[in-house]
Amino acid sequence: MLMTKYYQPLLKGMAITVRLSCIVVFFGLVFGTVIAFMKMSNFGIGKFKPLNALATAYIEVLRGTPLLLQLYFFYFLMPALIPALDDEKISITVALIVNSAAYVAEIVRSGIMAVDPGQAEAARCLGLSQSQTMTKIIIPQAVKNILPAMGNELVMMLKETSLASTFYLGEIMSQQKIIGGATYLQIETLIISAILYLVLTASVSKLVGIYERRLAVSD
Amino acid sequence: MIKVENLHKSFGELEVLKGVSEHIKKGEVVSVIGASGSGKSTFLRCLNMLEEPQSGSIIFEGVDITQEKVNIDKHRQKMGMIFQHFNVFPHMTVIENITMAPMLIKKKSKEEAEEQAMKLLEMVGLADKRDEYPRRLSGGQKQRLAIVRALAMEPDVMLFDEPTSALDPEMVGEVLQVIKNLVKDGMTAVIVTHEMGFAKEVSDRVLFMDGGVIAESGTPEQIFGNPQNPRTKEFLSKVLY
């Protein structure tokens, strides 16, 4: 009865959760990779390494403060910075990306560091430049280390987008709040939401597993 | 071909090379022996600037490659290096391991690079493994692959850093045989090794390193038959039992 009447908003909530998580993880990967390379950079003025220090500070602050606080922060900050973008969807998406990038940076960095240094040495000895070594030798091997962790990051993000319901972004948890409030069936709607989240997270885990096995051909 | 002058290298406080000078001539096969920590691997790794020395010069084919403005990638193409732990690329098949650098750097066509790779694979008896991934190879096969991967760049000199130290005993012979054939054909080589019998057999010259310097240098007959330096005598008495 609940499902027949409210399946549309719930499906829409699911779609928004998936879309939001995918956008966040995609841009999180892009910016996270940039931050990871900043953290690994040796560029320095004397002993001081500005890129490294900046990346370290970024990661520490974003991982060391609550996500909900960060969401509020961007919710108030973004319109103040750019009045034209006075839209909580944008503010919250940006906040989630900024947060995810900090976690992804560490995933990418550890994935790259885990590649045997002998691989880079062998490549350089063949005459490959530093960037050729990165793209041909290190990154392809690092992807195998990074991918499972990125799958986990997507699973985490599917769940963490529920915090965006504080600002009614329309994802699963926002729909639960609306439907639960309208019908007074809080427990039932919570169970349904939980099942929807489980369906999503289990599917992602399954997909990552399949992809990992395909990548494992060479080891 | 390689002229080393007064090379110094420290890792932090630890001075590993304390003024090494050496001249490796074209076509010469030089073995470097010595105890662990004597600086022989560091010396070899300095030759292609895998380790950057603090001072001294390395003149390779007329160019001082320790200078910062030198494009080291260009010179490394002329120096093949073989590692103790093979360092074959696990994400590439055997043939891709070999063709990658010639195609990327020498701009060889795929056909050309593969033809050359197959010749090299036949030479070391790995032709039937061309499409395998390295995980399916034994240690000896991986090291033979690493050798032909370096040869595909047509280097002028080959640097071997303990090429058989990580191998099971029964695989040492097959790798040494490949190196023997290579130097017989006139390849210049510098070989850091613990295989004294092998060093004695293939070398034109043997360097004994001790405490970050070349303590003694001479023909295999001189070094193994009639060592002059007491440290050389002591070392050889420990390893030749």
Chai-1 contact restraints between the chains, C-beta under 6 A:
chainA,res_idxA,chainB,res_idxB,connection_type,confidence,min_distance_angstrom,max_distance_angstrom,comment,restraint_id
A,G118,B,H85,contact,1.0,0.0,6.0,A-B,restraint_1
A,G118,B,N87,contact,1.0,0.0,6.0,A-B,restraint_2
A,Q119,B,N87,contact,1.0,0.0,6.0,A-B,restraint_3
A,E121,B,L50,contact,1.0,0.0,6.0,A-B,restraint_4
A,A122,B,N87,contact,1.0,0.0,6.0,A-B,restraint_5
A,C125,B,R76,contact,1.0,0.0,6.0,A-B,restraint_6
A,C125,B,M81,contact,1.0,0.0,6.0,A-B,restraint_7
A,L126,B,A101,contact,1.0,0.0,6.0,A-B,restraint_8
A,L126,B,M153,contact,1.0,0.0,6.0,A-B,restraint_9
A,G127,B,D73,contact,1.0,0.0,6.0,A-B,restraint_10
A,G127,B,R76,contact,1.0,0.0,6.0,A-B,restraint_11
A,G127,B,Q77,contact,1.0,0.0,6.0,A-B,restraint_12
A,G127,B,I105,contact,1.0,0.0,6.0,A-B,restraint_13
A,S129,B,D73,contact,1.0,0.0,6.0,A-B,restraint_14
A,P140,B,H91,contact,1.0,0.0,6.0,A-B,restraint_15
A,Q141,B,H91,contact,1.0,0.0,6.0,A-B,restraint_16
A,S218,B,P90,contact,1.0,0.0,6.0,A-B,restraint_17
A,S218,B,H91,contact,1.0,0.0,6.0,A-B,restraint_18
A,S218,B,Y133,contact,1.0,0.0,6.0,A-B,restraint_19
A,D219,B,P90,contact,1.0,0.0,6.0,A-B,restraint_20
A,D219,B,R135,contact,1.0,0.0,6.0,A-B,restraint_21
